[in-house]
Amino acid sequence: MFQKKKSFFGRLQEKIEDVILMRPEVDEDMLEELEEALITSDIGMDTTEKIIQRLRDDVKRMNIRQPEGVKAQIKNIISELMDKEEAHKLSDKSPLIILVVGVNGSGKTTSIAKIAYRLQKEGKSVLFAAADTFRAAASEQLQIWGDRLGVGVIKHKEGADPSAVIFDAIHAAKARETDVLICDTAGRLQNKKNLMAELEKMYRVIEREYPEAERECLLVLDAATGKNAVSQAKEFSQVAQITGIVLTKLDGTAKGGIVITIADMFDIPVKFIGVGEGMEDLEPFDAAEFAASLFE
């Protein structure tokens, strides 16, 4: 896991290491420099203050004197802050319906394909529903991935009622005894009222037509957008019943700290992180391994 950590943690990893290694002993100057390093690595002010205050308390309580002790303890704090236990795992029940939301350009369609690829490797059958009907060429993009993966795609014409697509996809999934139905849904935040009404209608259709199906709603966020990703998480959590986050493009340009901020600010687990372009580069999130990788 986290095979590409050296590239996608980048500056966050370097900043923390520089602060710790440059100090012969633990003092207030070190803690203040650590605070600055975290803030400038896309970790929000509130989250950073929470981490540093906990670190101050632990340094005193545990009588930590050596920089290596600080390094170990901040790793533990970050791990505990992000850990949502079993909630990080995608439901393994069948039938399962996954609604996927996210703004254009976040990597939503590619993430859907990568999740499908992972599910196929687990021996599960998958069907796509092209319910993002208002974005030009959205269904065509999903069809391309469906063709590559051998996954069927249920779609209507552009501008059609998204819930009608979900309706047809549910009946197709039932007829084919499909394990997982993945629905590419709207990602427009310009009018939250309309988006909320659209998603609520989809949920009503699912409840009426497939009440026995397990449900997930995944929000796809682009890590490279930094604080904009936090804003999107806030906005989407107000209009959708988000059960997990897929954080994409956590490579090269991303600072990495945004993962910590999102996990702390919202009671929503990170389920997957995207660390590259390949189909294998969507990895299950593990808080302890993520925190440990910051210091390797």
Secondary structure, 3 states (H helix, E strand, C coil): CCCCHHHHHHHHHHHHHHHHHCCCCCCHHHHHHHHHHHHCCCCCHHHHHHHHHHHHHHHHHHCCCCHHHHHHHHHHHHHHHHCCHHHHCCCCCCCEEEEEECCCCCCHHHHHHHHHHHHHHCCCCEEEEECCCCCCCHHHHHHHHHHHHCCEEECCCCCCCHHHHHHHHHHHHHHHCCCEEEEECCCCCCCHHHHHHHHHHHHHHHHHHCCCCEEEEEEEEEHHHCHHHHHHHHHHHHHCCCCEEEEECCCCCCCCCHHHHHHHHCCCCEEEEECCCCCCCEEECCHHHHHHHCCC
